[in-house]
């Protein structure tokens, strides 16, 4: 099976309106910049996006929000995006907020075939509304369901032509788990190498989970906040 595609535009060509997408990254670290830009250019609408956060106003998922291409966000932290806040408060955007650990586990469960699990986080808050509650060891837990997506779009440091992936440091974040939870996983990498060039002991995501891979270009790798001393 040939997995290598030429660019982001080719990789996302069959993503359609109203699909559910997972997009890797934490803050602006490890986000699939090329694919996000291609989605903006394609102009598809009605997306449900699963991501730890929603980028910033002029970068990352913020670009899709600005053009009203997202109808629902399933996220954890979204405090750095004023347009996200505006759309949520005005009712333009449906939002499902999760404790960060719960979001990570819902994604991991989706990739490993676990349909649901109980967790104490969120009990007694809006997070628990409408969810089943059970007591374990004298403590209430709420039922959370696994998350899956039509497409998981991730970004990595290195990959080979068989789809084996290596992430670099904290840019692993949600990328690895999401790579297992998409029906189709698209990986954009900074460096694409031949099969056999990667040390098998260093691979974080085996190629069996990746259907498309390409070498990205022109990464900005923005820093959300930078604080320095005089």
CORCORWO-V893831 format. One record per helix or strand of 3 or more residues. SS is the DSSP state (hx for helix, st for strand). FROM is the first residue (numbers start at 1). LEN is the number of residues. If there is no record, write none. Layout:
ss	from	len
SS	FROM	LEN
SS	FROM	LEN
This chain:
ss	from	len
hx	8	4
st	20	4
hx	33	10
st	47	4
hx	61	6
st	70	6
hx	82	9
st	94	4
hx	100	13
st	116	4
hx	126	3
st	133	4
st	139	7
st	149	12
hx	169	4
hx	175	7
st	182	12
hx	200	3
hx	207	3
st	212	4
